[in-house]
């Protein structure tokens, strides 16, 4: 490869020719640095792993979110980490959906779930918000609960009297981060199967 080829690849990377966005994969969380590695940011951590595996940088501010565009499984995909704070996640999702004209069934949302133990995950095609404010915002602003989602287990409260907000905003222990790593790898596998139209296979393979 000569200098002209190198310059051409720099100016016109192959991924830039892949066409318009067809799918959106969203990880939910809170943007402030004080929330890094907290349970409520499991969705952000999953997106980080998907970005790493796909060779994408999720660092461009668009649609009230940090975004990155990449081709996965021959599909053009927008990866998103909403910067609206959790309770207003729907603002970012709705804005991106509207811009690219992506239907709800082509939006995959990854988020934390306190009903699942750390190291577990559950995939669903659709459903209610289950008390999760980020999902509630998406359903309200996008007008449908008909979107697939990946629930990442972050563990139950230590005891019933423990404040829920304090629990989801607490940080993972080192051991929990180790236990979560395979879940984030499975989220990457799930994303690929979702884009191939094989979500049932992902559910059979990864649901805890």
C-alpha positions as CSV (number, residue, x, y, z in Angstrom):
1,X,0.0,0.0,0.0
2,X,1.5,3.3,-1.1
3,X,1.1,6.8,0.4
4,X,-1.8,7.6,-1.9
5,X,-3.7,4.5,-0.7
6,X,-3.1,5.5,2.9
7,X,-4.4,9.0,2.3
8,X,-7.4,7.7,0.4
9,X,-8.3,5.3,3.3
10,X,-7.9,8.2,5.8
11,X,-10.1,10.5,3.8
12,X,-12.7,7.9,2.7
13,X,-12.7,5.1,5.3
14,X,-14.5,1.9,4.1
15,X,-17.1,2.2,6.9
16,X,-18.2,5.6,5.6
17,X,-19.6,4.0,2.5
18,X,-21.9,1.7,4.3
19,X,-25.1,3.8,3.9
20,X,-27.7,5.2,6.3
21,X,-28.3,4.0,9.8
22,X,-30.8,1.0,9.8
23,X,-30.6,0.0,13.5
24,X,-30.0,1.7,16.9
25,X,-28.4,0.1,19.9
26,X,-28.8,2.1,23.1
27,X,-27.2,1.6,26.5
28,X,-28.8,3.4,29.4
29,X,-27.0,5.3,32.2
30,X,-26.1,8.6,33.7
31,X,-23.4,10.9,32.1
32,X,-21.7,12.5,35.1
33,X,-18.3,11.0,36.0
34,X,-19.5,10.4,39.6
35,X,-21.8,7.7,38.1
36,X,-19.1,5.7,36.3
37,X,-19.1,2.0,37.1
38,X,-22.4,2.3,39.1
39,X,-25.1,-0.3,38.8
40,X,-27.4,2.1,37.0
41,X,-24.7,2.5,34.3
42,X,-24.6,-1.2,33.2
43,X,-26.1,-0.2,29.9
44,X,-23.2,2.3,29.2
45,X,-20.7,-0.5,30.1
46,X,-22.4,-2.9,27.7
47,X,-22.2,-0.3,24.9
48,X,-18.5,0.3,25.7
49,X,-17.9,-3.5,25.2
50,X,-19.9,-3.5,21.9
51,X,-17.9,-0.5,20.7
52,X,-14.7,-2.2,21.6
53,X,-15.6,-5.4,19.8
54,X,-16.8,-3.6,16.7
55,X,-13.9,-1.1,16.5
56,X,-16.1,1.9,17.1
57,X,-15.7,5.1,19.1
58,X,-18.8,6.3,20.9
59,X,-17.7,9.8,21.4
60,X,-19.6,12.1,19.0
61,X,-22.3,14.2,20.7
62,X,-25.5,14.0,18.6
63,X,-29.2,13.5,19.5
64,X,-28.5,14.4,23.1
65,X,-26.2,11.3,23.3
66,X,-22.7,10.2,22.8
67,X,-22.8,8.2,19.6
68,X,-20.8,6.2,17.1
69,X,-21.8,4.7,13.8
70,X,-20.5,1.3,12.7
71,X,-21.3,-1.7,10.5
72,X,-22.1,-4.9,12.4
73,X,-23.4,-8.0,10.7
74,X,-23.6,-6.1,7.4
75,X,-26.0,-3.6,9.0
76,X,-25.4,0.1,9.6
77,X,-25.8,0.7,13.3
78,X,-25.9,3.8,15.6
79,X,-24.5,3.1,19.1
80,X,-25.9,5.5,21.7
81,X,-25.2,6.5,25.3
82,X,-27.9,9.1,26.2
83,X,-26.5,12.1,28.0
84,X,-29.9,13.3,29.3
85,X,-29.7,11.4,32.6
86,X,-31.6,8.2,33.1
87,X,-35.1,9.6,33.6
88,X,-35.1,11.4,30.3
89,X,-33.5,8.7,28.1
90,X,-36.4,8.7,25.7
91,X,-35.5,12.2,24.5
92,X,-32.3,11.0,23.0
93,X,-33.8,7.8,21.6
94,X,-36.8,9.5,20.0
95,X,-34.6,12.2,18.4
96,X,-32.3,9.6,16.8
97,X,-35.2,7.4,15.7
98,X,-36.9,10.4,14.1
99,X,-33.8,11.6,12.3
100,X,-33.0,8.1,10.8
101,X,-36.6,7.0,10.5
102,X,-35.8,3.8,12.4
103,X,-38.9,1.9,13.7
104,X,-39.1,0.8,17.4
105,X,-38.5,-2.9,16.6
106,X,-35.1,-2.0,15.2
107,X,-34.0,-0.3,18.5
108,X,-32.2,-2.6,21.0
109,X,-32.0,-1.1,24.5
110,X,-29.6,-2.4,27.2
111,X,-30.1,-1.5,30.8
112,X,-29.7,-2.6,34.4
113,X,-32.1,-4.9,36.3
114,X,-32.1,-5.3,40.0
115,X,-34.3,-8.4,39.9
116,X,-31.4,-10.4,38.3
117,X,-28.2,-11.4,40.1
118,X,-24.9,-9.9,38.9
119,X,-23.6,-12.1,36.0
120,X,-27.1,-12.9,34.7
121,X,-28.9,-11.4,31.7
122,X,-32.4,-11.6,30.2
123,X,-33.5,-10.7,26.6
124,X,-37.1,-9.7,25.8
125,X,-38.7,-8.7,22.5
126,X,-41.0,-6.1,24.2
127,X,-42.7,-5.4,27.5
128,X,-43.6,-2.9,30.2
129,X,-41.1,-0.6,31.9
130,X,-41.0,-2.8,34.9
131,X,-40.4,0.2,37.1
132,X,-37.3,1.3,35.3
133,X,-37.4,5.1,34.7
134,X,-35.2,5.0,31.6
135,X,-37.4,2.4,29.9
136,X,-40.5,4.4,31.1
137,X,-39.2,7.5,29.4
138,X,-38.5,5.7,26.1
139,X,-42.0,4.1,26.1
140,X,-43.7,7.4,26.8
141,X,-41.8,9.6,24.3
142,X,-41.5,7.0,21.5
143,X,-45.1,5.8,22.0
144,X,-44.5,2.1,22.1
145,X,-43.1,-0.7,24.3
146,X,-42.5,-2.9,21.2
147,X,-38.7,-2.8,21.2
148,X,-36.3,-5.6,22.2
149,X,-34.2,-5.1,25.3
150,X,-31.3,-6.7,27.2
151,X,-31.6,-6.7,31.0
152,X,-28.2,-6.8,32.7
153,X,-28.4,-8.2,36.3
154,X,-27.0,-5.8,38.9
155,X,-28.2,-7.6,42.0
156,X,-31.0,-7.2,44.5
157,X,-30.9,-4.7,47.3
158,X,-28.9,-6.1,50.3
159,X,-32.1,-5.8,52.4
160,X,-35.7,-4.5,51.9
161,X,-35.1,-1.3,53.8
162,X,-32.1,-0.3,51.7
163,X,-32.8,2.8,49.6
164,X,-33.3,1.8,46.0
165,X,-31.6,5.0,44.6
166,X,-28.6,4.5,46.8
167,X,-28.4,0.9,45.6
168,X,-28.5,1.5,41.9
169,X,-26.1,4.4,42.2
170,X,-23.6,2.3,44.2
171,X,-20.5,1.0,42.4
172,X,-19.8,-2.6,41.5
173,X,-17.2,-4.4,43.5
174,X,-14.1,-5.8,41.7
175,X,-15.6,-9.3,41.9
176,X,-18.9,-8.1,40.4
177,X,-17.0,-6.4,37.5
178,X,-15.3,-9.7,36.9
179,X,-18.7,-11.5,37.0
180,X,-20.2,-8.9,34.6
181,X,-17.5,-9.2,31.9
182,X,-19.1,-12.4,30.3
183,X,-22.5,-10.6,30.3
184,X,-21.0,-7.7,28.3
185,X,-19.5,-10.2,25.9
186,X,-22.9,-11.9,25.6
187,X,-24.4,-8.5,24.9
188,X,-22.1,-8.2,21.9
189,X,-23.2,-11.6,20.7
190,X,-26.8,-10.6,21.3
191,X,-26.4,-7.5,19.2
192,X,-25.0,-9.5,16.3
193,X,-27.9,-12.0,16.5
194,X,-30.4,-9.2,16.8
195,X,-29.1,-7.5,13.6
196,X,-29.3,-10.9,11.8
197,X,-32.9,-11.3,12.8
198,X,-32.1,-14.1,15.2
199,X,-33.2,-12.7,18.5
200,X,-34.9,-16.0,19.4
201,X,-31.5,-17.7,19.2
202,X,-30.0,-15.1,21.5
203,X,-32.9,-15.6,24.0
204,X,-32.4,-19.4,23.9
205,X,-28.7,-19.0,24.3
206,X,-28.3,-16.3,26.9
207,X,-31.5,-15.9,29.0
208,X,-30.7,-16.8,32.6
